[in-house]
C-alpha cells in the first residue's frame, strides 16, 4: 500500500492516505483507492451523497425512495446499513418545497427505511378530534437561528463525504489529534518564537486541503470551516510532551503565549494560500483534558481564568490585528458540565468578551450535566453569545463496542442530542469523525469510536450507518439561517413520548422533525394555523422530517 507522498491522491477516489510515522511512533498507511475512477456526484445533481459511475446502471427505482434506494446490508445488529461502492450508492432526489396545501415527509426506521419520501395534503379541519397529541406551530414565537450541521475532517476521516449538499460545517484539527497516525505539530523546532519553521504537513497539503477544495467547489453554499488545536509544540509546554498534564509555559502576555497566538494566525495564513478561509477557531480542544495526569493523547491545559487572560492579552489581539480579523472565536470547546461557570469566568471580563463570539460544547458527559442547569442558564446569562455543539461520537465509553454496523440506537442518540440541543438555544451540531475504518480508526492512541460512515478498504466498500441518516434528517432540510419556532402541545399525552423541533427556513418553508424512540407506533396531529392539519403516525423507532410551504 502506498505511503502518502508516493504520487498524487486521486481526486475522485474514496481515499485516506496517511502520512509516514515520526520517530518513535509506529505508523502505517491506509489506501482506500477504488478500483476505477469514481465520479463524485454532488450539489449540481441535487444528490445527498453518491459515488457514481454512469456505466453502472442502478437497480430499479421506486419513486417514493428517491433517485437510488439503499443497498441494504445486515451485519446482525438491529438495523441495516446502506452499502456503497465505486459503482453504486443510494441518493435522494433534490429537495423541492411542495405546493401550498401539500407536504412531503421523509422517514427512516429501525426496520430499514432510509429517508423514504411520501407526499400528502393538509386538511382544513382536525381529522381525528380524539388524537392524544397535537403539535401546533406558533411562528410568532421565534428563537435562535441555525448555523448548521457537519463533522470533523480529522486525518483519519479524510474522505470525500464532505461534498454532500446538506453538511455546511467542517471542523478541522489544527495539526495532529488522537485520530492521526503520528504525533506532530506545525513547528517542532525548539525555541522558534518567530515561527520561522512553521509549515503545514502532508496531512494538510496532500489530504485535507484537496478534499476541502473539492467539497467547497461542489457545495451550493460556502462551507463554514472552523479549526481547533489539540496541543502546542512541546517546547512551549510545561511538561515537554504532547500528552499528559501540561499547559503553556509562562503566563498570558509573555513570549510563549504570544507565539501560541501567532501559531493560530500562521495556520490561517497557510490555509488561505490554498483559497480556504475559516469561519471560526476555537481557543483549544477540551482544555480541561490538559489538567489530567497521564492523559493519553494530545492536549493543552487551560483553566477558565487562563483562557480568559490568554484571549484578552494574546489570541484576541492577534486575530484582531491580522488579515483574519473577521473570524469568529469560540471558547470552551469542552464538556457542557463546565457551564455556566466557564462562561461566567471568561465572558464577564469585558476585554476578553469583546473578542469572543460563541461557546463550544461536547456531549461526552451530558449524562451528568442537566441541560436546564447548563445550556439554558448560560443562554439567559449571555444571550449575545451563541452555543455550538462541536463534538460527539458513539462507542467512546470503555464499556461500549467501538463500531456497531447497523446500530439504530446510536443514530437515535444523535437525533436525541440534536433535538435536545436545538430546543435549548444551540445553533448547530458537529459530529466527530466523518468516516472511519472497520476498527473505528486509524487512531495512534487506539481511542477507537464509531462513525456515520465506515470504510471496508479491502473490499473497496463503505457503509452508511443509521447515524448518517439521522444526521441527514436535519442537515438536508434545515439550512443555515433557519430559525427555531415554538411548538405548542395542545393536548397532554404522557404516553406520547415523542421528541420534536420546528423551524422556519430562509425561504419561509416550515420544517418539523419528529423522533420516536419507543417500541410502539404513536399517532399525533400537526397543526399549522392558516395551512391546516396533518394526521400523522410516528412508527416505532423512527425519525421523520416534514416539509411544507407556508
MIDREN-210691 format. One record per residue: z, x negated, y of N, C-alpha, C in turn; residue in three letters. Coordinates in steps of 0.001 Angstrom, whole numbers, plus 500000, padded with zeros to 6 digits. Example, Ala and Ser with C-alpha at 12.3 -4.5 7.8 and 13.67 -1.06 7.14 Angstrom:
residues 2
507800486810494310507800487700495500507800486800496700ALA 507080487150497750507140486330498940507870487100500030SER 
end
This chain:
residues 550
500000499152498815500000500000500000500000499116501235UNK 499189499431502215499068498551503371500300498577504253UNK 500585497436504832501634497318505835501033497634507195UNK 501823498214508056501351498503509405500820497227510043UNK 499642497326510609499017496170511212497846495668510401UNK 497703496151509149496588495747508299495388496643508539UNK 495011496851509788493893497721510097494361498955510815UNK 493444499668511434493818500836512232494263501994511367UNK 495141502802511914495535504023511236494455505069511436UNK 494054505795510388493043506836510561493573507944511448UNK 492781508320512443493275509262513440493382510674512906UNK 492687510987511822492740512354511298493259512357509874UNK 494203511493509579494816511475508264496284511820508379UNK 496832512317507305498260512570507228498876511234506874UNK 499299510488507891499641509088507688500999508770508260UNK 501817508082507497503024507487508015503036506048507541UNK 502676505122508389502679503716508024503819503048508753UNK 504681502404508035505907501901508636505873500397508781UNK 506579499910509780506491498504510152507166497609509138UNK 506776496325509067507421495378508178508871495174508575UNK 509708494798507609511134494677507890511458493485508760UNK 512552493617509493513066492485510237513922491645509305UNK 514227490400509650515020489546508775516340490201508400UNK 516663490162507126517916490706506645517867492171506302UNK 516769492843506590516625494260506269515502494412505265UNK 515819494962504117514794495191503113513999496410503505UNK 512708496253503728511881497361504186510730497625503256UNK 509909498587503639508743498912502844507753499629503734UNK 506563499797503230505589500607503944505299501825503105UNK 504956502899503767504630504137503072503365504678503680UNK 502282504631502942500996505073503455500665506414502837UNK 500401507394503676500097508737503211498653509087503499UNK 497778508092503450496370508312503774495750509269502766UNK 495125510306503268494497511283502400493172510754501883UNK 492673511261500758491524510660500100490213510808500842UNK 490139511637501846488910511782502601489270512091504047UNK 488366511856504989488682512184506383489069513650506513UNK 490050513890507323490586515236507476490476515661508923UNK 489923516818509143489847517367510495491137518095510800UNK 491751517742511889492964518416512313492587519590513191UNK 492768520783512675492380521982513407493546522400514274UNK 493346522488515557494461522739516465494216523886517397UNK 494593523666518633494619524767519590493244525353519851UNK 492200524534519706490891525071520047490453526164519082UNK 491029526200517896490675527253516946491732528338516886UNK 492809528132517628493880529113517620494762529017516398UNK 494580527996515586495387527892514384496768527378514717UNK 497662527535513775499026527058513978499141525654513435UNK 498801525437512188498764524096511623497793524111510470UNK 496788523252510521495851523188509409495272521802509297UNK 495189521291508092494398520122507788493211520660506999UNK 492049520604507600490937521399507101489683520564506973UNK 488939520770505892487602520206505783486629521342505565UNK 485607521460506403484694522594506320484009522715504969UNK 483892521618504230483173521663502962483968522334501857UNK 485244522588502081486080523182501049486370524626501394UNK 485712525586500739485924526987501093487322527443500723UNK 487933528276501549489269528770501256489217529860500199UNK 490363530183499602490409531330498707490202532608499499UNK 489994533734498810489778534994499524490893535266500524UNK 490512535807501668491448536022502761491733537510502908UNK 493005537839502975493409539204503297493553539321504801UNK 492965540329505429493070540451506890494507540471507382UNK 495420541000506571496805541092507022497535539767506947UNK 496920538772506299497593537495506125497048536423507044UNK 496176536756507965495649535757508869494466535047508271UNK 494052533972508930492832533281508543492909532702507139UNK 494031532090506802494183531489505478495611531718504988UNK 495775532333503840497123532617503347497789531380502764UNK 499065531493502570499873530433501973499436530170500541UNK 499252528902500214499034528486498830500416528224498234UNK 501024529286497710502435529242497327502668528382496094UNK 503750527623496144504177526821495001505686526930494883UNK 506161527146493654507592527333493434508182526112492750UNK 509250525585493321509941524424492758511261524813492100UNK 511426526097491785512615526528491079513783526901491969UNK 513555526941493276514602527392494188514327528849494550UNK 514962529365495590514929530814495787513719531326496547UNK 512816530440496993511645530882497741510545529834497592UNK 509288530224497681508210529237497534508017528398498787UNK 507306527294498617506772526523499738505282526807499810UNK 504657526406500902503206526520501037502614525122500927UNK 501803524927499900501231523608499629499977523386500463UNK 499867522208501052498711521832501857498142520511501364UNK 496827520390501458496135519172501046495079518839502082UNK 494258517839501771493179517474502688492110518551502766UNK 492074519444501789491007520443501748491466521855502090UNK 492783522100502112493222523472502367494649523491502905UNK 494867524356503890496215524638504381496189526008505041UNK 497271526752504894497325528088505479497325528011507000UNK 496735529021507627496673529117509083496939530553509516UNK 497115530718510804497209532043511414495985532297512270UNK 495612533560512389494653533929513423495302533705514787UNK 494506533495515827495089533372517166495935534594517507UNK 497052534353518161497920535449518580497302536129519793UNK 497057537422519672496461538214520749497413539356521080UNK 497677539551522364498539540659522774497809541965522476UNK 498419542872521719497721544109521357497597545071522533UNK 496787546092522344496578547103523389497877547849523676UNK 497968548375524884499147549131525285499372550290524321UNK 500607550473523912500948551543522981500907551115521532UNK 500505549873521273500488549340519909501329548065519859UNK 501610547602518655502377546368518476501860545630517248UNK 502159544352517194501918543575515982503259543048515497UNK 503370542945514196504596542426513579504220541284512648UNK 504981540206512711504839539084511784506119539003510966UNK 505961538863509651507122538952508769507093537846507719UNK 508236537199507543508428536225506468509655536640505674UNK 509586536462504353510674536907503491510998535863502432UNK 512196535961501932512617535117500812511713535331499608UNK 511197536544499462510334536875498329508984536179498390UNK 508584535668499555507352534887499596506391535185500723UNK 506613536229501515505735536461502662505909535342503683UNK 504800534952504308504858533897505311504061534327506539UNK 504778534774507566504161535246508801503056536260508520UNK 503332537191507639502362538233507300502244539207508469UNK 501019539437508881500752540225510082500451541674509735UNK 501004542598510525500668544014510403500655544622511799UNK 500070545806511920499931546469513211500511547872513140UNK 500884548398514280501398549758514334501314550316515737UNK 501672551589515871501645552259517169503052552728517534UNK 503345552664518813504587553241519311504512554759519208UNK 505651555369518977505767556816519004506434557229520320UNK 506088558407520780506606558850522081508051559313522007UNK 508492559697520811509862560160520642510503559427519472UNK 511831559398519494512563558803518384512191559521517101UNK 511797558740516093511258559328514870512372559764513937UNK 513402558962513875514485559228512932515798559317513706UNK 516139560497514197517347560649515021518613560142514345UNK 518621560099513026519823559656512320519901558172512087UNK 518977557396512638518984555950512433520300555347512912UNK 520889554485512071522195553915512390522141552842513465UNK 520978552230513668520889551126514623519641551282515479UNK 519818551334516786518702551395517723518842550237518702UNK 517784549432518812517742548315519750516888548735520940UNK 517513548877522102516781549306523293516660548157524284UNK 515426547862524691515191546812525671515613547270527056UNK 516310546388527754516648546608529158516083545423529933UNK 514828545559530367514137544443531013514669544139532403UNK 515481545023532947516054544762534268517167543721534209UNK 517786543607533032518866542627532863518275541367532243UNK 518152540312533041517466539101532592518405537903532618UNK 518113536963531715518967535798531561518130534520531723UNK 518403533515530904517762532208531088516291532231530691UNK 515535531307531294514146531095530895514095530063529772UNK 513130530239528903512995529372527735512169528149528088UNK 512673526981527704511899525750527844510959525575526661UNK 511463525755525435510557525655524298511240525271523008UNK 510408524921522034510847524600520683510058523394520193UNK 510682522596519354509963521427518866510778520635517880UNK 510414519359517731511079518475516793511009517046517268UNK 511576516155516468511648514746516844510609513936516093UNK 509902513105516827508926512199516231509609510860516003UNK 510426510804514950511043509543514558510002508672513872UNK 510360507421513603509444506564512857509077507220511528UNK 510056507859510883509827508459509574509066509774509646UNK 508959510357510819508306511657510945506967511574511646UNK 506374510387511680505112510202512399503972510841511625UNK 503641512038511981502679512829511236502005513812512175UNK 500788514189511889500000514972512841500381516438512946UNK 501500516811512388502018518159512577502201518486514054UNK 502283517456514895502502517660516314501388518444516986UNK 500249518598516360499133519262517024499217520780516986UNK 500250521346516361500319522801516317500517523358517713UNK 499921524511517940499877525046519298501192525670519731UNK 502102525937518794503353526571519166504413525600519644UNK 504529524436519014505526523456519443505120522888520794UNK 506053522840521718505728522287523031506719521232523482UNK 507669520873522602508648519853522945508707518810521840UNK 508840517547522242508946516457521277510022515488521738UNK 510956515223520860511994514233521141511573512898520536UNK 511636511839521340511197510517520914512389509565520935UNK 512802509016519793513824507971519832513323506754520601UNK 514154506232521460513821505044522235514174503824521377UNK 513177503286520666513330502222519661513872502831518367UNK 514600502063517565514916502497516203516100503446516164UNK 516146504231515069517279505082514746517474504987513237UNK 518320505833512671518504505768511223517222506110510481UNK 516381506966511061515101507290510432514032506287510858UNK 514352505031510657513434503901510749513636503093509475UNK 512738502164509211512939501326508031513501499961508391UNK 513769499762509669514372498500510087515145498726511377UNK 516031497797511672516790497819512917516039497010513962UNK 515770497612515107515096496878516175515365497559517509UNK 515258496797518587515214497343519939513984496753520613UNK 513810497044521889512629496558522603512844495198523274UNK 514064494696523222514317493375523814515519492746523120UNK 515260492027522057516325491379521296516542489932521720UNK 516062489577522907516224488214523426517556488097524161UNK 518445487304523632519786487142524183519753486831525680UNK 520517487595526443520692487313527859519489487596528740UNK 518551488409528273517342488690529055517611489825530046UNK 518395489538531068518782490569532026517611491036532885UNK 516562490255532962515369490665533703514389491437532820UNK 514707491547531534513866492250530554512442491693530529UNK 512336490387530655511012489757530633510359489872529263UNK 511176489965528223510641490032526863510616491457526315UNK 510821492422527179510758493824526750509341494146526284UNK 509221494745525118507897495175524643508060496270523603UNK 507119497198523617507075498207522568506751497538521243UNK 507043498222520155506776497689518822505580498401518207UNK 505191497946517031504064498589516351504394500015515946UNK 505673500317515765506041501712515507505596502612516654UNK 505606502068517865505133502812519034503612502760519148UNK 503064501553519207501653501392519567500695501790518461UNK 501106501649517204500207501970516099500527503310515455UNK 501656503893515827502110505074515105502379506239516049UNK 503453506157516807503864507309517605502922507591518775UNK 502517506569519477501663506790520651500323507413520277UNK 499590506908519268498329507575518904498521509029518486UNK 499594509315517775499850510689517352500131511576518562UNK 500941511087519480501240511866520679500002512073521539UNK 499168511061521643497938511203522425497027512256521810UNK 496898512239520498496060513232519835496647514634519995UNK 497957514738519825498607516039519960498471516576521376UNK 498656515706522354498538516127523745497125516598524064UNK 496137515895523511494744516257523768494402517619523180UNK 495052517988522076494726519234521394495600520398521835UNK 496683520107522534497613521167522912497045522029524031UNK 497337523314523969496883524231525018497628524000526322UNK 498881523615526217499688523306527396500302521929527190UNK 500665521246528257501228519898528106502492519901527250UNK 502621518879526418503841518710525650504943518181526560UNK 506142518682526369507303518163527095507970517111526221UNK 507771515856526566508358514752525818509709514396526424UNK 510692514162525559511941513614526077512459512541525130UNK 513058511505525707513442510314524963514954510182524888UNK 515420509651523755516848509403523549517029508014522947UNK 517840507158523552518150505875522917519335506005521968UNK 519253505289520845520372505254519899521311504080520208UNK 520737502951520587521555501776520857520855500858521843UNK 521641500071522531521103498987523354520898497762522467UNK 520209496734522957520181495460522238521605494950522005UNK 521801494236520899523161493848520507523799492877521496UNK 522993492127522235523578491176523188524206491880524392UNK 523925493175524542524572493956525598525860494625525109UNK 526143494583523798527203495406523218528485494623522953UNK 529588495336523014530896494709522824531117494221521404UNK 530498494869520424530705494461519035529581493595518491UNK 528545493331519284527462492464518847526696492981517653UNK 526656494296517470525941494891516334525374496235516755UNK 524305496661516073523715497962516390524528499103515810UNK 525288498841514759526087499865514103527565499628514406UNK 528399500573513990529833500410514176530295500723515584UNK 531584500564515776532195500918517059531845499883518125UNK 531204500323519189530837499399520251530206500127521415UNK 530382499571522594529790500146523794529178499020524616UNK 528731499325525815528179498280526670529285497341527146UNK 528953496079527239529874495112527822530084495433529307UNK 531201494970529818531447495115531246531816496528531649UNK 531447496884532865531767498205533388530613498690534256UNK 530527499999534504529427500522535321529289499774536639UNK 528031499533536997527736498800538209527485497328537991UNK 527831496784536796527629495356536557526247495094535969UNK 525967493821535638524620493449535217524243494048533869UNK 525211494274532981524888494881531690524447496334531878UNK 525166497052532699524830498455532924523544498600533733UNK 523332497704534705522075497732535452520898497438534533UNK 521077496470533647519991496112532726519706497252531756UNK 520761497895531271520561499022530352519839500170531065UNK 520166500428532297519456501458533066517991501075533252UNK 517735499819533550516350499368533726515570499382532421UNK 516269499296531300515648499418529976514976500786529838UNK 515633501828530323515034503170530336513734503154531141UNK 513790502533532320512617502515533198511467501777532537UNK 511756500658531900510710499897531243510075500696530103UNK 510886501419529360510348502273528296509382503301528876UNK 509787503969529930508928504968530564507668504322531131UNK 507811503129531714506654502407532249505640502104531151UNK 506129501622530011505227501204528934504495502404528329UNK 505179503522528164504503504714527645503514505259528671UNK 503843505127529949502929505596530997501612504833530969UNK 501648503576530534500418502793530413499473503395529374UNK 500028504220528482499230504909527462499016506377527837UNK 499184506687529118498989508047529643499926509065529008UNK 501125508631528699502147509522528170503333509510529132UNK 503576510651529737504698510770530664505757511682530062UNK 506984511462530464508113512164529869508661513221530815UNK 509050514330530218509706515404530957511169515045531222UNK 511827514378530250513263514111530382513669512905529550UNK 514841512386529859515544511437528998516966511947528832UNK 517568511632527701519000511865527561519708510542527819UNK 520955510624528243521701509406528564522019508588527325UNK 521853509172526150522086508447524906522396509402523782UNK 521883509101522592522141509946521432523585509805520965UNK 524258510914520786525600511007520211526522509879520682UNK 526882509878521951527735508803522475529095508699521799UNK 529585509787521206530880509701520525530787508910519230UNK 529574508792518651529427508040517400529814506583517583UNK 529524506029518752529851504637519018531328504367519216UNK 532140505417519137533591505255519199534207505261517803UNK 533372505345516765533851505462515387533734504111514683UNK 534844503627514130534836502358513399533948502492512170UNK 533160501466511911532264501401510749531190502488510765UNK 530827502986511941529753503982511978528504503375511341UNK 527823504101510420526854503449509532525464503200510084UNK 525094503785511221523770503477511761523834503355513283UNK 522681503164513911522615502779515319523391503743516219UNK 524159503161517138524951503979518058525371503129519252UNK 525768503809520303526257503157521516527304504074522131UNK 528545503630522116529646504490522520529779504683524019UNK 530045505924524386530393506269525767531458507356525722UNK 532456507247526563533338508376526841532683509192527949UNK 533141510411528197532541511168529311532745510469530652UNK 533885509805530823534124509080532067533150507913532216UNK 532924507203531125531993506071531143530570506564531421UNK 530160507653530768528822508190531008528682508663532452UNK 529700509304532965529674509764534365529431508600535319UNK 530186507523535150530088506397536079528792505618535877UNK 528329505515534633527045504852534364525904505607535043UNK 525938506924534972524890507721535623524985507599537140UNK 526183507697537669526361507664539124525970506319539724UNK 526298505230539037526100503904539618524837503190539141UNK 524324503581537968523243502789537378522014503617537002UNK 522161504487536021520989505187535492520392506149536510UNK 521230506933537165520713507876538159519934507197539268UNK 520513506198539939519751505495540981518504504796540455UNK 518574504230539241517399503549538686516240504522538515UNK 516519505706537993515465506711537836514971507193539196UNK 515892507449540112515525507988541426514679507014542230UNK 514865505727542011514133504712542769512914504178542030UNK 512573504802540918511423504370540126510251505319540344UNK 509146505011539700507990505912539748508212507151538890UNK 509339507215538189509665508354537315510758509216537945UNK 510818509248539255511931509910539946512000511406539655UNK 510915512006539183510943513434538892511420513770537496UNK 511770512770536711512153513018535321513526513692535260UNK 513719514551534273514988515245534084515964514331533336UNK 517242514461533633518287513688532960519248514643532273UNK 519454514420530979520281515290530139521499514508529662UNK 522677515076529836523905514417529389524328514934528014UNK 525349514334527475525984514638526191525072514298525025UNK 524088515147524672523216514901523515524072514646522281UNK 525062515512522089526060515329521035526591516704520641UNK 527614516746519814528120517996519254528658518917520352UNK 528395520209520187528827521149521227530349521314521263UNK 531052520815520242532512520880520267533071520093521453UNK 532263519193522028532696518413523193532665519229524487UNK 532124520434524411532053521296525598533219522278525626UNK 533679522654526827533152522292528151533705520984528712UNK 534604520309527956535305519147528510534345518084529020UNK 533337517709528210532418516651528615531710517015529924UNK 531229518241529991530527518683531200531455518688532411UNK 532698519086532211533633519112533340533873517711533889UNK 534039516736533007534285515367533458533086514820534221UNK 531887515025533682530691514417534272530208515195535491UNK 530112516510535376529451517297536419530340517611537612UNK 531631517396537478532496517609538642532498516412539583UNK 531815515348539174531600514228540085530309514494540842UNK 530359514677542154529153515095542888528029514069542859UNK 528353512789542789527299511775542760526572511819541424UNK 527325511783540327526692511862539010525923513166538864UNK 526537514269539280525911515582539118524586515680539848UNK 524438514947540939523200515033541720521994514475540973UNK 522237513665539946521141513082539171520854513848537879UNK 521686514832537538521660515463536214521013516836536291UNK 520285517188535235519619518492535166520122519374534036UNK 520530518778532915520873519593531764521873518933530840UNK 522237519693529801523221519276528803522584519438527429UNK 522636518404526602522071518461525258523158518633524216UNK 522882519459523201523876519705522150523252519541520766UNK 524081519109519804523699519029518395524482520075517611UNK 524016520378516405524592521524515690525562521167514568UNK 525796519880514293526444519480513052527904519901512933UNK 528578520123514028529976520572513989530137521975514566UNK 529068522748514541529147524105515096530202524951514399UNK 530467524660513115531409525489512364532845525334512872UNK 533121524320513690534453524200514293534393524374515808UNK 533261524858516301533080524993517753532586526390518085UNK 533480527373518204533050528747518515532177528781519759UNK 531086529508519662530092529456520731530615530032522039UNK 531486531031521964532002531624523197532996530704523899UNK 533569529749523158534513528808523752533849527499524163UNK 532558527383523896531843526144524229530668526442525159UNK 529607527028524610528397527239525409528595528259526516UNK 529189529381526190529334530436527203530197529975528367UNK 531310529318528058532180528827529129531453527787529968UNK 530735526883529289530014525832530010528972526430530947UNK 528239527429530465527230528069531319527871528694532555UNK 528975529376532372529595530051533516530242529055534479UNK 530682527911533965531226526877534841530128526159535617UNK 528979525951534939527896525161535535526554525878535347UNK 526374527020535992525169527828535764523878527168536230UNK 523971526144537061522763525494537572522233524407536640UNK 522927524162535532522506523134534579522156523810533253UNK 520943523570532779520533524203531526521198523516530335UNK 521242524235529228521708523679527958520539523713526988UNK 520292522595526335519186522453525393519729521962524063UNK 519373522636522981519742522161521645518793521032521267UNK 519320519820521117518476518636520977518388518080519564UNK 519205518586518626519059518093517246519732519015516252UNK 519039519238515119519585519998514000518834519609512739UNK 519525519579511618518856519366510329519757519894509227UNK 519156520253508114519913520700506951519959519577505922UNK 520891519693504980521040518655503963521762517424504460UNK 522471517549505576523108516377506182524555516177505747UNK 525199517211505214526584517069504786526642516423503405UNK 527690515658503137527740514855501912527739515717500651UNK 528177516962500757528238517821499580526923518570499317UNK 525933518402500183524682519140500049523600518297499384UNK 522691518932498626521477518216498218520637517910499441UNK 519934516792499417519197516367500602517958517228500837UNK 517039517264499891515815518056500024515867519202499029UNK 515639520408499505515546521593498648514199522234498930UNK 513256522041498037511908522574498239511904524076497977UNK 511815524846499049511817526294498926513180526914499165UNK 514036526243499924515361526793500213515313527787501364UNK 515293529084501045515232530109502089516464530073502983UNK 517615529817502389518852529815503164518807528779504279UNK 518113527665504043518034526641505082517182527116506258UNK 516146527866505973515379528462507054516199529477507825UNK 516979530286507093517832531280507751518869530618508650UNK 519363529453508225520316528728509072519662528302510379UNK 518407527867510302517679527537511530517610528751512451UNK 517134529879511911516957531071512749518282531585513291UNK 519318531541512463520642531963512928521093531098514099UNK 520901529793513976521285528890515062520456529143516314UNK 519151529300516148518284529528517307518678530812518028UNK 518852531893517267519211533169517888520577533100518565UNK 521540532497517892522878532385518472522845531582519762UNK 522098530499519749521992529673520950521262530395522078UNK 520127531013521752519372531719522790520183532846523408UNK 520986533505522600521813534596523115523026534101523897UNK 523175532777523982524274532195524753523757531143525727UNK 522613531472526348522086530756527516521375529445527213UNK 521207529082525960520472527856525636518985528089525892UNK 518304527080526418516916527244526862515879526792525848UNK 516287526111524793515326525653523797516038525032522616UNK 515272524767521562515878524318520306514956523289519668UNK 515491522088519436514712520995518875515209520653517483UNK 514301520702516535514575520278515169514732518759515142UNK 515210518211514029515277516760513882513905516309513380UNK 513795515711512215512517515145511798511463516214511540UNK 510290516018512103509191516950511877508705516916510438UNK 508755515753509804508284515621508427508966514439507768UNK 509316514595506482509938513523505709509319513477504321UNK 509707512463503534509177512351502180510045513139501202UNK 509711513058499924510378513873498911511861513530498769UNK 512245512353499217513638511924499157514424512359500386UNK 513690512700501455514339513029502714514411511842503646UNK 513458510931503527513417509725504343511975509436504732UNK 511651508144504964512489506959504797513628506899505818UNK 514699506238505393515861506064506244516558504788505803UNK 516597503798506687517113502485506282518573502552505840UNK 519345503521506382520759503631506032521013504670504941UNK 519920505188504358519988506192503288520676507484503740UNK 520554507782505012521098509022505570520042510124505458UNK 519647510450504229518549511375503985518944512806504337UNK 517960513585504808518166515002505109516903515774504728UNK 516931517076504938515777517929504658514918518048505915UNK 513739518627505751512798518744506864511897519947506653UNK 511386520551507741510452521671507603509173521321506864UNK 508768520069506906507587519616506169507992518440505295UNK 507669518532504015507967517465503055506649516943502490UNK 506508515624502490505269514974502074505430514373500683UNK 504499514688499795504444514066498463503236513137498446UNK 503470511898498848502361510986499123501565510628497875UNK 502211510553496722501475510141495517500434511176495104UNK 500595512407495579499610513452495287498775513817496516UNK 498995513126497618498305513439498868498481514909499256UNK 499721515384499154500044516774499472501225516816500436UNK 501333517919501152502575518172501866502919519648501741UNK 504218519933501869504741521270501626505425521798502886UNK 504993522987503301505602523653504452506731524548503936UNK 507922524187504334509131524819503840509427526136504572UNK 510336526963504024510772528143504778511249527809506189UNK 511885526653506381512311526244507724511141526200508696UNK 509993525744508215508802525641509058508414527017509599UNK 508433528018508730508017529364509139509090530045509985UNK 510356529789509695511408530312510570511228529784511987UNK 510954528492512115510683527929513446509481528616514088UNK 508450528879513290507238529493513808507440530883514365UNK 508419531608513847508698532948514369509164532898515825UNK 509597531743516272509973531550517676508888530781518430UNK 508529529611517925507656528708518683506269529274518905UNK 505794530083517985504439530616518103504347531765519097UNK 505449532446519355505388533700520110506180533696521419UNK 507052532706521601507884532661522808507509531412523590UNK 506490531486524440506042530296525166507022529898526266UNK 506848528684526737507651528195527856507526529151529043UNK 508645529402529682508664530323530814509044531737530444UNK 509108532043529143509600533356528723511062533502529143UNK 511481534747529340512847534986529810513557535957528885UNK 514758535567528473515534536468527616515961537691528408UNK 515889538850527757516296540101528394517353540784527536UNK 517987541762528123519088542451527463518580543353526338UNK 519293543354525237519105544335524175520356545197524127UNK 520186546480524325521311547405524304521378548051522931UNK 522525547962522304522721548588520997523197550015521258UNK 522308550963521075522633552339521461523431553073520398UNK 523482552507519191524315553101518151525035551975517420UNK 526296552163517160527067551166516447526870551345514946UNK 526620550231514290526437550291512842527051549032512250UNK 528232549162511683528927547988511178528305547471509881UNK 527468548289509253526775547845508040525439547193508373UNK 524992547348509609523667546858510006523800545470510616UNK 524051544512509781524350543163510254523065542380510495UNK 522338542779511527521123542072511915521419541151513096UNK 520580540137513252520647539245514411519314539346515140UNK 519331539278516480518100539558517223518190538993518632UNK 517029538866519243516921538482520653515575538967521154UNK 515524539338522432514293539858523037513939539039524274UNK 512627538967524547512124538136525640510940538810526318UNK 510768538513527594509533538817528308508769537521528484UNK 507531537500528032506681536327528170506127536233529592UNK 505580535074529967504949534975531291503800535949531493UNK 503143536388530397502062537366530522502583538801530492UNK 503910538968530585504601540266530648504681540987529313UNK 504164540396528239504345540993526918505796540818526478UNK 506233541696525585507594541639525054507583541047523653UNK 508628540292523342508806539701522015510209540035521538UNK 510308540462520300511601540724519677511635540014518332UNK 512650539181518113512835538501516831514051539109516148UNK 513891539482514869514958540131514108515170539358512812UNK 516403538945512564516760538202511351517698539042510505UNK 517373539180509220518237539871508260518659538866507196UNK 519922538457507229520431537512506228521151538218505088UNK 520987539533505014521646540332503985520740540536502780UNK 521314540816501611520512541015500399519924542411500265UNK 520054543246501301519530544616501260518659544885502484UNK 517719545830502338516898546261503465517778546989504487UNK 517448546842505767518204547515506822517222548232507748UNK 517269549572507794516411550315508726516976550253510140UNK 516100550262511115516527550289512503515380550827513343UNK 515630550987514609514617551505515513514576550642516770UNK 513369550433517283513174549688518527512774550679519606UNK 513425550582520751513117551471521871512794550631523100UNK 511618550872523670511245550238524937510898551356525912UNK 511804551669526837511552552773527773510221552598528492UNK 509463553659528539508150553607529159507045553243528197UNK 507409552752527019506401552415525997506557553320524785UNK 507795553428524270508012554309523137508963553727522116UNK 508807554209520882509725553865519801508956553286518618UNK 509619552376517903509097551845516643510138552100515568UNK 509729552757514505510589552893513335510384551652512477UNK 511453550947512161511322549646511514512312549495510368UNK 511994548553509493512888548148508409512866546629508338UNK 514037546020508336514144544581508110514402544376506626UNK 513418543868505872513632543670504439514778542700504169UNK 515306542769502977516354541831502580515881540399502791UNK 516747539563503314516454538136503519515088537954504172UNK 515006538341505425513715538296506121513902537911507575UNK 512790537551508192512730537375509637511441538010510128UNK 511534538728511244510386539430511814510242539072513289UNK 509001539025513746508709538906515174507791540052515570UNK 508209540835516557507421541941517100506876541519518462UNK 505623541904518723504959541540519972504190542746520484UNK 504382543094521769503639544226522325503460544066523830UNK 502491544820524343502171544828525769503048545856526478UNK 503484545526527697504306546460528481503562546869529749UNK 
end
